[in-house]
Amino acid sequence: MVPAIEKRFVLDKVAAEKKMRRMAYQVLENNTGEEELILAGIRESGSVVARNIQKMLTEISTMKTSIISISLDKKNPKEITLSEQMDFTNKVVIVIDDVANSGRTLLYALKPFLNYLPKKIQSLVLVERSHNTFPVHPDYVGLSISTTMQEHIYVEVDGDKVTGAYLA
């Protein structure tokens, strides 16, 4: 019998929602005057975070937001696909993921946008670990936490809701 993973929660549902709301306000403040934001969520949990941020932005502003999904194999991120093809030239793109570990996934997720000339590319993560091995530092961070290399952060979602994040 395999023992169950002990879940040491670093964010519960309420705290995760507060972190996302704060980041939504930061996104709005840092993009004042922009006509539209394209929120690009990295599947699966990153897309859930993106949908939550979009909902919160809609509640606090009239800024137009579009949402797309980025699909890639996080262990072998050679092929990156977008749920929707569009011209990203002169657009503001925010790449969103649930957890930033080394910065690798965020770095590779930028690749499709580099075929255009976006006005800005920003990144947002719910939880950031302090083990960057790639030169990527998220612009918006819900919670920054120091962990050992053996520990991992998992974000739990239920449908379109973030229910928490735990350390295992």
C-alpha positions in Angstrom: 0.0 0.0 0.0 1.4 3.4 -1.0 1.2 6.1 1.7 -0.9 9.1 0.8 1.0 12.4 0.2 0.8 14.6 3.2 -0.7 17.9 2.1 0.8 20.9 3.8 -1.3 23.7 2.5 0.4 27.1 1.9 -2.8 28.6 0.4 -6.4 27.7 1.1 -9.3 28.7 -1.1 -9.9 32.0 0.6 -6.3 33.0 0.6 -5.8 32.0 -3.1 -8.8 34.1 -4.1 -7.4 37.1 -2.2 -4.0 36.7 -3.9 -5.6 36.5 -7.3 -7.7 39.6 -6.6 -4.6 41.5 -5.5 -2.9 40.5 -8.7 -5.9 41.5 -10.8 -5.6 45.0 -9.3 -1.9 45.0 -10.0 -2.5 44.0 -13.6 -5.0 46.7 -14.0 -2.7 49.4 -12.4 0.3 48.3 -14.6 -1.7 48.4 -17.8 -3.7 51.6 -17.4 -4.6 53.0 -20.8 -4.4 49.7 -22.6 -7.3 48.8 -24.8 -7.1 45.0 -24.3 -5.3 42.3 -22.4 -4.7 38.9 -23.7 -4.6 36.4 -20.9 -2.7 33.2 -21.9 -3.1 30.5 -19.4 -0.8 27.5 -19.4 -3.0 24.3 -19.3 -4.4 23.0 -17.0 -4.2 24.9 -13.7 -2.7 28.0 -15.3 -5.8 28.3 -17.4 -8.0 28.1 -14.3 -5.9 30.9 -12.7 -6.3 32.9 -16.0 -10.1 32.5 -16.0 -10.2 33.7 -12.4 -8.1 36.7 -13.1 -10.2 37.5 -16.1 -13.4 37.3 -14.0 -11.9 39.6 -11.4 -10.7 42.1 -14.0 -14.2 42.2 -15.4 -15.6 43.0 -12.0 -13.2 45.9 -11.3 -12.8 47.5 -14.8 -14.2 47.9 -18.2 -10.9 46.8 -19.9 -11.5 44.2 -22.6 -9.8 40.9 -21.9 -9.4 37.9 -24.2 -8.3 34.5 -22.9 -6.4 31.7 -24.7 -4.8 28.5 -23.5 -1.2 27.4 -24.0 -0.5 23.7 -24.3 2.9 22.2 -23.8 4.6 19.2 -22.3 6.3 20.7 -19.2 9.0 18.0 -19.2 9.8 18.3 -22.9 8.4 21.7 -24.1 9.5 21.6 -27.7 6.0 21.9 -29.2 3.8 24.7 -27.9 0.3 25.2 -29.2 -2.2 28.0 -28.7 -6.0 27.4 -28.4 -6.5 30.3 -30.8 -4.3 31.8 -33.5 -4.3 35.6 -33.8 -2.0 38.5 -34.5 -0.3 39.5 -31.2 1.5 42.5 -32.8 1.1 45.6 -30.6 -0.9 43.6 -28.0 -0.4 43.1 -24.3 0.0 39.4 -23.5 0.0 38.1 -19.9 1.3 34.5 -19.6 -0.3 32.8 -16.6 0.7 29.6 -14.7 -0.2 28.1 -11.4 3.4 27.6 -10.1 6.8 28.9 -11.2 9.5 26.4 -10.3 12.6 27.0 -12.5 11.2 29.5 -15.0 11.5 26.9 -17.8 7.8 26.5 -18.5 7.2 30.3 -18.6 10.2 30.7 -20.9 9.0 28.2 -23.4 5.4 29.5 -23.2 6.7 32.8 -24.6 7.9 31.2 -27.8 4.7 31.5 -29.9 4.4 35.2 -29.1 7.9 36.0 -30.3 6.8 35.4 -33.9 5.0 38.8 -33.6 5.9 42.2 -32.1 3.8 42.3 -28.9 3.6 45.6 -27.1 4.3 43.9 -23.8 4.6 40.4 -22.5 4.1 39.9 -18.8 3.9 36.8 -16.6 1.7 36.0 -13.6 1.9 33.0 -11.3 -0.1 32.1 -8.2 2.9 30.6 -6.4 6.6 31.2 -7.1 9.4 28.9 -5.8 12.9 30.3 -5.3 14.7 27.9 -7.7 15.0 29.9 -10.9 17.5 28.3 -13.3 16.1 30.3 -16.3 16.2 34.1 -16.6 12.4 34.4 -16.0 11.0 36.3 -13.1 7.2 36.7 -13.0 5.8 40.2 -13.0 2.9 39.2 -10.7 3.2 36.7 -7.9 0.5 35.6 -5.5 2.8 33.9 -3.0 6.6 33.5 -3.1 7.9 30.6 -1.1 11.3 29.1 -0.4 11.4 25.3 -0.7 14.0 22.6 -0.9 14.7 21.1 -4.3 12.9 17.9 -3.2 9.7 19.7 -2.2 7.0 20.5 -4.8 4.1 22.9 -4.8 0.7 21.6 -6.2 -2.2 23.9 -7.0 -5.6 22.2 -6.6 -8.5 23.2 -8.8 -12.1 22.1 -8.9 -13.7 23.2 -12.2 -13.0 26.9 -12.5 -12.1 27.4 -8.8 -8.7 27.3 -7.2 -9.2 25.3 -4.0 -5.7 25.7 -2.6 -2.0 25.1 -2.9 0.1 22.6 -0.9 3.7 21.6 -0.4 4.6 18.0 -0.7 
